[in-house]
Amino acid sequence: MESPHGAAVSAEDFGLEGPRGRVFRNVTFSAEPGELVAIEGPSGSGRTCLLLALTGRMRTTEGHAETGGLRLPKQAAAVRRIAALGPVPGVSELDPAFTVAEHLGERALLQGRYGSPLRALLRPRAERRAAAEARVDEALEAAGLDPATLPKSGRTSVRDLERLEALRLSVALALIGRPRLLAVDDTDLKLSDAEREQAWALLRSVADAGTTVLAVCSESPGNTQVVRTAPAAGEAGVEEAEEPAVEEPAAEDATQEPTTEEETADAHPEARRA
């Protein structure tokens, strides 16, 4: 797969206060292009809101951040053009009624229509179709998903996918746009130890190919920069950072639990508008 130049991501005293209190605050860290960053914390600690803020999809109230040299929150629209979301409950989810092929076809169509330069739209239809199929194949390979191995191949419904297969599909859909930054929520949700290792290996391979990866989790793997939304025992908060992120959850979408909690109502409408 073509290796895009990853986006550097940094934050300084980054924070968000919602109608019901602080979501996260004092987040300070710096990540190089092509780095894998784990956003670690318990459910309700503001980790998903931080993920959305760093990808330009949620407006913050304190400090600032930069993604790909673009300052947040001022240049959020530009950040959204270079950052793609994997699975984020309530914001970017797979449709359980769709098949794998339908999801891939829809994303390729949208990418060709709205994510390609004008000159690409002027090429012959057969050439555009071949280019779209090549993008899909590259994204599937990068995500480690082979539709032919699924129970009904590409006709397999999303509702019939295993959790790890659904994660791979979400990552593949995001990579079709060849983003500089990939953001993934609930990386280790409902995965066995073996599946968790595979999930992190997938994200590591995406980062090694050049795309910066931000991944929300409950427990981060080794050899990964960790940004914590709640202080760990005996630590200040954000690894390799001066100021910790302190939790006082109020508007975070659910992560280890279904996204039906009251705080979700505050965070996700803003994310959809962004």
N, C-alpha and C positions, 0 to 999 in steps of 0.2 A: 504493500500500500504506500502511496506517496506520503512522505514524511513532512508534515507542515512544521513551520517554525513555532514552537510552543510559546505561550504567553507567560511572561514573568508576572507574578502576583505578589503584592505586598499590601500591608495594612499597618496603620499607626493609630492607636487609641480609637479603633473602629468600634462603633456601638450603635445600638438601636433601642429606643424607648418607645413603647406603644401605649395605647390607652389604659392598659392594665398594669403597667410597670415596665421594668427593664427586661429586654429579651436577651441581649448579650452586650458586653461592654469591654473596653480596654484591650481589644484584640490587636496584637502587634506581632507581625511575622513577615518574613520575606522568602519567596520561593523562586528558584531559577526556572527558565523555560525547560520544559520536558521533565519536570520534577513531579513525583507523586506525593501529595500532601493528604494526610488523614485528619479529618475534623472529628475529634473524638469527644464523646460526652454522653450522659444518660438521656433518655427520652425526656423532652420538655426543657432542655438546657439551652435552647437557642441555636443548635447546630445546623438545622435545616435553613433557618432564616439567615444565618451567616453564609451558607452556601449560596442561597438565592441573591443575597446582597453582593457577593463577590462576582457574580455573573450578571450583574446589572438588572436584576429582576425584583429587587426590593430596595426601597429608599431608606437609607439610614439617617440617624439624627446626630451622630457624634463622630468626630475624627474623619479620617479619609482612607481610601485604599486606591490602588492602581492595578489594573489588569491589562496586560499588553501595552503599558505606557499610557493608558487612558484612565483619567482620574474619576473616581467614584465619590459621590453619586452624580456629579455633574455630567459625565459623559456615558451614562448608563446605556443609552440607545446604541452607541458605537460598540460598547462592550458586548451587548447582546448579539451583535453580528459576528463576533469571533468566538463566542462561548456557547456551547451546546449542552443541553440537559439530557442526562440519562434518566433513569426512573426517579421521579419526585412525587410522592403521593399528593393528590389534589392539584397538581400543577402540570406534570408531564407523565402521564400514565398510559400504559397499553390498554387498548379496548379489548375486553375479554371475548367479545363477540366476533372480532376480526380474526382472520387467519394470519399466519406468519407472512405468507405471500402478499396478502392485502396490505398489511402494515408496510412492508418493504416497497411495494408498488406505489402506495400513497406518498411515502416520504420521498421516493425518487422523483415522482411527478412534481411535488411541491418544490423540491430542490432545483429541478430543471426550469420550473416556471418563475420562481422568485429568488433563487439563490445563485443563479448563473448570470454572467455578463450578457449584455444585449446581443453581442455578436454570436454567442452560442445559440441563441434562439433563431438565428437566421440560417443555421446549417440545415441540410436536408433532414427530413424526419428520421430516415433510417440511421443516419449518423448520430442524431441525438439519442435515439433509442439504444444504440450500441454503447454510447458513452454512459448512459444511465445504468445499463446492465453492468458495465465494468465497475462503476462506482459501488453498486450494490455488492458485487462479488468481492471487491476489495474490503469493504466494510465488514462483511460476514467473515472473511478470513481473519481480519484483525480482531474481531470479537470471538473467534473460535467457535462459530456456530455454523454447522452444516445442515441445512434444511432436509437434505436427503436422509439423515439419520433420525429424523423425528417420526413419530408413529404414522402420520399421514403426509409426510414430507411438507411441502409448503402449504398444504391445505390443513395443517394442524391448527386448531384454534388456540388462541392465547390462553384460554382457561384450562387447556389440557397440558400446558407446559410446566415442567418442574421449575422451581424457584430460580435455580442457576441458569436454566435455559432462557427464562424470561429476562434475567439480567443481561445475558449475552445479546438477546434480541434488542433490548433497549439501548445498549451500548452501540450495536451495529447501526441502529437508526440514527443515533447522534453522529456517528462517524461518517455517514453518507455526505454530510455537509463539509467534511474535512475541517473541523474547527481547530482553533489554536488552544482552546481550553475545553476540557470535558468535566462536567460536574455530575457526580453520582450520589444519590441518597440511599440510606439503608443498605449499605454494602454488605453487611454481615447479618442482615435480618433473616431469621428462620433458615440458616444454613448449618449443615453439620461441619465439624472441624475440617474434614477433607474438602468439602465444597467451599468453605471459607478460604482455604489455601488456594483453591483454583480461582476463586473470584479475585483475590489479591494478585495472583499471578497474571490474570487477564489485564488488570489495571496497570500493573507494572510493565507489561509488554506494550501497552498503549503509550505509556510515558516514555519508555525506551525508544519508541518509534518517533518521538518528537513532540507529542501532544501533552501539555501540562494537564494533570489530573487532580481534581479535588474530590475526595471521597468521604462521606459521612459514615461513621461507624460507632459501635459501642466499645470495641477493643481494637486498637491499631496493631498492625504487624510490626516486626522489627525492621530496621534499616529504612525507616520512613519518617519524614518530618511530621510532627504531630502538633496540631493546634487544638487546644482543649477549651471547650465552652464551660467546663466546670473544673475547679482545681482538683488534681489528684492528691492522694494522701502524701503529705510531706513536700508538695511542690507548689509553685506559685501559679501555674496555669498553662501558659503557652510555652512549649519547649523551644529553646533557642530564641526567646523573646524577652524583652525587658519587663513588659507589663502583661499580667494574666488576663484571660477572659473570665469574668465573674458571672455566675448565673443568678438570675432572679427571674425565672421563666414566667412569661405572660402571654406571648403570642407566637409560639412555635408549633409547627405542624407535627403530627405524631410521627414517630420513627419506629420504635420497637412495638408500639401499639397502634391499632387502627386510627386513621385520621378523623376522629369524630369528637375530639376534645374541644372545649370551649375556646382555647387559645388559637386553634386553627382558624377560626372564623375571622380573627383579626389579621393574620398573616397572609393567607392565600388570596383574598381579593386584591390586595396590593400587588402580589406577585403576578396575578393574571393581567393587571392593568399595565405593569411595567413592560 
